[in-house]
Structure formats: structure tokens, C-alpha cells
Amino acid sequence: MLCEIILKILRHVQIRSLKQLILGSFIVALVPLFTLLWQSQSDLAQLNDNTVKETQFFVSTAGTIRNLESIALDIERLLRQHFILPNATLKQLNDDTLTLFQERLDPFCQKLKSSDPCGQLHRQLIQLGNYSSMTDKLVLDAHLASFRVAVETLSDDVNEIVNERVSMQQDYLSEMQQKQAWSTAILAILSLILIIFATKLIVKPVSKLKSIIGAIAENQNELPAKSSSGPRELIAVEKDLFALHRRIQQLEKVRTALLRHASHELKTPLASFKEGCALLAEEMVGSLSEPQKEVVTLLQASTTRLNLLIEKLLDYNALLQQAEPSIEDVDSAIIIQECLTQNGLALKQSGCVIELHLSEEAKIISSDAELFRRILDNLISNAIAHGALHTKIYINMSLDANNVILDVANHGNQISADARATIFEPFKRGDYMRNDKVIGAGLGLSIVADCARLLGGNATIVDVDYAEVCFRIRLPKKDLS
């Protein structure tokens, strides 16, 4: 009955607002918690009173029994001294000590409610009260021995009473722990019921939002039907997701059209540029010197490379998101040399010199040749564009136990900690001006990171002692066998 009432309340609140639903569920869930808290405080108060009472009893009992044992030793010592050397002073001390023992014993026995040891001690005190008439040492020793046994019996009886009280205290604690355990179990069950009810009420619209987000992530044209009822907040989020889906589709159409038109428009001047380079290479407009021929050769290579990049511009996003790398044995030395040749003109203009360290085991690696080439090409271009002029660019490639490690380092301005956090994101450009005065799009390092990710590795910035900037690519070693 209670569960049905709570369910109706939660459903009513959920229809109006998710905030009210959560707040109402929280308040209802606090009711058993407050009940347990009140019960726990009450039990703790009782436990505190009981503990204080028992502690006072234990301390008082222990102190009194120690005091009685000490007085008993004084009685025995004084009686023996009086037997050896009777005098009025010792007699007065004996009488006072026996009286003190009697005064301490009477209330202690009343508190203990133990008749046998106390009765025996009272009898022994009466016998010891006639110590003046005892002329035989054996009689005195016998009475003192009986008195000592009676004191020890009282001490043992006190120990038994203390142990019994301790056992009762432990039983009381166990009972309270069991009571708290049952209360906690009831609270957990009630809380679980409330959580299940609240989950049932909100899981359906949340699952709907999850399916919508999944459809958007998969770039589906159609989304699940809109919800007609549910919490206002989740309905609002659902509407925003539908609006986001429409906006993404519009932007996708614009992006596709833009790339298509851009690539088409670029091909016309590129074809003219390529034809002009061919005419220069064939010396149709005049003979060329050897340095001029070298420049024209580099221009032709760059033109061919640019034409290839334009052709792959349209399907680049699909390559990064969907394509599986084609893993094969790759000659890294050849790829490095091709990248250096294609960037030869830029290297010559910047005055930079390449210092290459390629370990013997890293010459042949298992990777995707195109993706590896894009990584290397973009890193070299970045080092030329942002590094210091007339310095060295370091390319180090080696293998460790599990990875292929490629380092491309250069001299120049160090990259700040804030810039390192976002430098591999698309459209993030450095703070310093490029050497070639070209305004970059901020995609080079993003392409490096995406290509490394496709190959199962990662791109990071590391600190080295031989250069101010060093980009490190870690690619897992592949075993084609």
C-alpha cells in the first residue's frame, strides 16, 4: 500500500518537472533515514548512560577492593607488631585500622549484594578484634590466614561480579548492534524501492535521449519519433537534439558543397601551374641553369603532391573516421627521403638542415604507408614553418619493446603549457608567426594526431635537451605474421 502511494506521488511529480521528481524522491528517501537517525541517537544515549554507569561501578569497585586489600595488609602487619611488642600506640593503630576496614566493607557489601564473603569477613573482624587476648602466635597466624583467605574470596567474588557485568554489557551491545543492523537493512530496502521507482520513471525518456544521440552520432537521416510526454527538462533536451540534428545536416551539406567547389576551382589554376612547370622543365621558354632546374624539379614534385592532396580532400574526413589502415611492411627510409625531397625548396629557403638518426631495426616497419607519410610530412612542414631559421631539424626514429618512436624536433620558441593542451585540436594555430608568412589553417598537427590514432598510437610533445620543441609519435609495433 505504501509503495503504491509513493509510486503515484512520484509519477505525479514526474509529469510536471524532473526537478520536482528528484526533489520529491530525495525528501521521501530521507524519511527512513531520519527515522534511523532518531533511533540511533536514542540508542546511543541509552548506551552512553549505561556505559557511564558501568564505568563508574567498575572504577569504584576496583578502587574499593584495592583499598580493602591494602588495609588488610596493614591490619596483618600491625597485629604482628603488636603481638611482638605490645604498646598503647600500636593498639590504637590496630583499633583504628580495624574500624576503617569495617567502615569501608559495609557499604561495599551492600552495593555488591554478596552475603557469603562479606559475612565471613565480618566474623573474621570480630575474631581479630580480640587480638589483645591472643597470647599464642599459632592462634594469631590462624586467624590472620583465615582473614587473608576471606579477603581473597571477596576479591574473587568481585571479579566474578565484574565479569558478569561485562558480559551483560557485551550482550547489550550485541543486541543494540543487531537492532541497528535490522534498521539499516530496512532503510536499505526502502531506499532501493525508492531508487527503483525513480529509475523507472526517468529511464524511459533518458533511453530515448540516448537513442537520439546515437542516431546523431551515426549521422542517420531519420531520428526516433518525438516524445509526447515526460519531464519538461528532458523534453526540452530532446527538442534541442532535434534542432542540433537539423543544423548538423545543414552544415554537412554546406561543407560537402564547399569542399567540392573548392577542389574543383583549385584544379584549374593548379593545372595551369603544372603546365607552366612542365614548359620550364622542357626549356621551351629558354635554357635553365642547374640551380634553376633543381627549383623547377622541386616545383613539379610539389605540384604533383598538391594535386594528390586536393583529390583526397573530399574523402579525408571519411578516411579519418571510418577507414581501416592498410598495414604492410614499409621502408621508412624511403618515405623519409621522399618527404625531405618534396620539402626541399622550403628547407632551402629557411636555411634549415636535417639531422637524421634512423636505427637499423626501424628501417622496415609494419604500418600504413600513406598515414605514416602524412604524419612525417606535416611534422617536417611544421618544423620548417615554425622553427628558427638556419638551424637544424632533428628526425629520430627508433624502436623500443612495444612501439615505433618517431621524434621530430626543431629549435625556436618553446610551446607553452596552455598551448600544449590544445595544439593537436583542429584549427588551433600557434602564437608565433610562420617563417613562410603563410596563414595556416591549424590542421597540420590535428592531422598528425588523427593519423597516429588510426594507427593505434598517439602524438605528444616531449622535452628534450637538444631542441626547444619536440613532437613524439608512438605507434604500436605490428606483426604481420
N, C-alpha and C positions, 0 to 999 in steps of 0.2 A: 504494500500500500504506500509506504513511504517512498519507494523507488519510483512508483508511477507518478506521485505528486511532484517529485524532483524533476522527472523527465518532462512533465507538462510545463513546469516553470522554465526549464532550460530552453525548451522549444519555443515558448512564447518570447523569451528574451532574444533568442537567436533570430527570430523573424524580423525583429526590429533593428538590432545592431550587434555586430560582432563584439564591440567593446563592452556592451551591456552583458552579453553572453559570458564573456571571460570574467567580468567583474562579479556577476551573479554566481558563477561556478566557484570562483575563489571564495566568496563570502560563505556559500553553503559548505564548502570544504573546510572552512575554518571552524564551523560549529563543533564537529567531533574533536578538533584539535583543542579548542578552548575547554571542552569537557574534560579531555585528558589532562590538560594543564591544571585545571582546578582540582581534579582528583589527585594529581601528582603533588601539588602544593599541600593539600590536606594530608596526604600520606607522609610527605616529608616533615610536616610539622609534628605529626604523631611520632615519627621516627626520631626527630630531634629531641622531643620531650622524653621519650623512652631512653634515648642514648644518654642524655644528661642525667636522668635519674639513676640509670645503671652505673654510669661512670662515677657519680658521687658515692654510690654504695660500694663499688669496688675500691675506690680510693680510701673511703672511711674505714672499711673493713680491713684492708691491708695495713693501714696505719695503726689501727687499734690492736690488731693481732701482733704487730711488731712491737708495739709499746708494751703489751702484756708480757710478751716473751722477754723483753728487756727487764721489766720489773721482776719477773720470776727469777731471772738470773741474779738480780740484786738481792732478792729475798734469800736465795740459797747462799750467796756469798756472806751476807750479814749474819744469817743464822749460824753458819760455821764459825765466823769470827767471834760471835757471842758465846758459842759453846767453848771455844778455846780460851777466850779472855773476857768473861762477863763483866760488864760495867753499865752504868746508867745511860751513857751516851749511845752505846750500841743498842741497848734495849729500846730507847726512844726511836732510833732509826728503824729498828725492826718493826715496831708497832706502827710507825708512820707508813712504812713500805707495804705492810700487810693491809692497812686501811686503804691506801691508794689503789692497790690491786683490786680490793673488793669494790671500791667505788667505780673503777673502770670496767670491771667484769659485769656488774648488774645491768647497766643499760645495754651493754654489748650483747648479753644473753637474751634480753628482751627483744632486741632487733633481729637476732638470728632465729629466735624461736626454737632453740635446740636445748632440750632439757637434760639429756644424759651427760654430756661433757661438763655442762655448767654445774649440775648437781654434784658431780664428782669433785670438781674444783672447790665448790663451797665446803664440802666435807673435809677436803684436804686443808683448806684455810683454817677451819675450826681446829683441826688437829695441830696445825703448825702454830696456832695462837697460844698453845700451851708449851711453847718451846722452853720457857724458863724452868719448867719442871722436868725436862728431859736431861737425865744425867748419863745415859748410855749413848755412846756415839753410834752404835749399830741401830738403835731405835731412830735417832735423828736421821741417819742415812736412809733408813727405810721410808720414813715419812717424806723426805726430800725426793727420793726416787719416785714415790707414788705421785707426788706433786708435779714432778717433771713429766711423768707419763700422762697425767691429766692435761697438762698444758699442750703436750704434743697431740693428744687426742682431740682437744679443742681446735688446734691448728689444722689437723687433718679434716675435721668436720667442716671448718670454714672453707677449706679448699674444695671439698665436695659441693658445698653450697654455691661457691663462686662458679665452679664448673657447670653446675646445674643452671645457674642464671645465664651463663654464657651460652649454653645450649639452647635455652629458651630464647635468648636474643637472636641466635642464628636461625632458629625456627621462625621467629617473627620476620626476620629479614627475607628468608626464603619465601614466606607467604606473601610478603609485600612485592617481591620480585615477580612471583607468579601472577599476582594481581596486575602489576604493571605490564607484564608480557601479554596477558589477555586483553588489557585495554589497548595496548599498541597494536595487537592483531586486529581488534575490532576497528581501530582507526584506519589501519592499512586497507582493510576490506572496504570500508565506506569510501575512503579516498579513491580506491581502484574503481569502485562503482561509478563515482562521480566523473573520474577521468574517462571511463568507457563511454558514459553518456555524452560528455562534452566532445569526445573524439568522433562519435557517430554523427553529431550534429554539424561538425565543421569539416570532416574528412571528405565528404562528397564534393562540396564546392572547391576545396583545395586540390583534390584529384582532378577536377575539371580544369582548374588553372594549370596544373602540371601537364595535362594533355595538350592544352593550347600552346604552352611554351614549347613543348616537344615538337608540335606541328610547325611552329615558327622556326625553331632551330633546324628542322629538316627542310625548310623552305617550301612547305606544301602550299598549294594554291587555295585549298579549302580548309577552314578551321571547323572544329566541333560547333554544334548549334549553341547559341547564346542561352544562358540560364534565365529562367523567368522568375525565380525566387531564390532567396538566400540572404545572407548578411549584406548590408549596404556596402561595407568596405570591400568585400570580395567581389560583389557585382561591379563596383567601380573599377577594381583592378582588371576584371575581365573586359570591360569596355575599353580600358586603356590598352590592353593587349591586342584587341581587335584593331584599334586605331594604329598601334605600332606595326601590326602586320600589313595594313594598307600602306603605311608610309614606307616600310621596307620594300614592298613590291614596287612602289613608285620609284624609289631610289635605285633599285636594281635595274629597272628599265632604263632610267637615265644613265646609270653607269655603263650598262651594256652599249647603249647607243653612243655614248661619249667615246668609249674605247674603240668602237667600230669606226666611227667617223675620224677619230684621231689617227688611228693606224692607217686608214685609207688616205687621209690628207698627207701623212708623213711619207708615204711611199713615193709620191710624185717628186718632191724635191730630193728625196734620197736617191731615186733613180737617176735624176739629173746629176747629182753629186757623184754617183757611182760611175756614170758615163764619162764625166769630166776627168775623174781619176784614171779611167782606162785610157782616155786620149793622152793624158800626160804621161802615163806609163809607156804607151806605144810611141812617144815622142812625135806625135802628129803635129804639135804646135812648136816644135823646136827640140833641140837636143838638151839633155839634162846632165848635170854633174852627178858624181857618185853620191854626195850627201843629199842632193835633191831626189835622186832615185830612191834612196832609203826612206825619205819622208813620204814619197808617193806610195811606196810599198806599205808603209805603216797606215797610211790613209785608206788604202784599199782593204787592208785587213780590218780596220775599224769600221769601214762601211759595211763589209760583209757581216761583221758581228752585230752592228746596229740593225741591219735588215733582219737577222735572225731573232733579235730581241723584239722587234716590232711584230714579227709573225707570231711570237709566243705571248704577246701582251694580252690578247683576248682570253687565252685559256690559262693564264698564270694563277688566278685565284683557284680555279678548279684543280690545278696541279698541286697547290699547297694544301688544299683541304681534302681532296679525295684520292689523288693518285698514289699508288704504291711505288716506292722506289724500286728501280731495276738494279739489283745488286749483282755485280760482276767484278772480276779482277781488273783493277785499274792501275795503270802506270802513272803514279803521282808525279814522277819527274817530268814526264812529257806534258802533263796538264799544267804544271807549274811553269814550264818553259813557254808553253803557248800563251798563258796569261801574261807573262813578262814581255813576250813579243808584242802582243796586242796593246799593252800599256807602255810600249817602248817610247812613243812620242811624248807622252805625259811625263815619263821618267826623265827623258832628256831635257824637257822644258823646266822641270823642277830642280834638276841637278842632283837628284837622289840616286843612290847606289844600292843595289840589292845585295844583301849578305845572306846567302842561303846555306842552311845546315840541314841536310836530309840524311837521316840514318839509313843504313843499308836495309834493315828489316822493314822500313816504312816506304820503300820504293814501290813495292807492289802491295796494294791494299784492296780489300773487298768493299766496294761502295758503289753508289750511283755516280757515274762519271759526270753527268750534266749538273746534278745538285752540288757535287764537290767542286766543280769548276765555278759555279755561281758563287759559292762561298768564298773561294780564293780570289776570284775576280773582284768581288765587292770589297773584300778586305784590303786588297792592294790598291784599288781606286780610292778607298777611304784614307789609307795611309799617305798616298800621294797628295790628295786634296787638302788634308788637314795637318799633315806633318810639317816639320821645319824644312825649309829649302836647303839644298846642298848638304844633306845628311844621309845617314844610312837607314834603310828599311830592312828589318830582320825577318826572315822567314825560317822558322824552325819546325821541323816535323819529325816526330819520333813515336815509338810505341811503348806503352807500359804493360802491365799484366792484363788489363782488360780493355784498354782504349787506344785509339789513334789520337794523338795530340798534335794539333796544328796551332802554332803561335805566330802571329803577325804583329810586329812591334815597330814603333817609329819614335823619333824624337819630336818634341814640340810641347804644347800646352797640355798639362795633365787634365784628366776628366774629373770633375768634382763628384763628391759622394751623391749629391742630389741628382746630377745628370746621369750617373750610372744606373740609378733606379729605373729610368725611363728611356735610356738611349736605344734599347732594342725594340721599342714600340714604333708603329708606323707613324710617319710624318713628324718625327722628333728630330730636329736638326741641332747641331752643336752651336755653342755660343760664339765661336770664333769664325772669322771669315775664311772662306776657302782660298787656297792658293791660286786656283784657276778662275776666280771671280765668278763662278757659276753658282746660281742659287739652286741648291739641291732640293729635292722633294722630301728628303728624310726617309727614304725607303731602303737604302742600301743595307744598313745594319739590321733592319727588320727582315729583309730577305735572307740575310745570313742566319738569323735566329730561326726562321721558319724552315729553311733547308736543313739546318742541323737537327731540328725537331723531327722532320720527316725521316732522317737517317737514324733516329733514336738517340741522338746526343743533345748537346746544349752549347750555347755560346755565352761566355762570361768575359769580364775584364779582370785581369790579374796584375799584380805589381811585380815588376822585375827590376833587377839592378842595372841593366844595360840600356834601358829606354824608359821614357816617361809614360808611354801608352803601349799596352799590350792586350790584344784580343786573343783569347784562347778558345779553341773549338775542340770539344771532346766528342769523339764518335766511337761507339762500341765496335770492337773487332767482330767481324763476321766470318763465319766458317762455311764456305760453300760446299764443303764435302759432307 
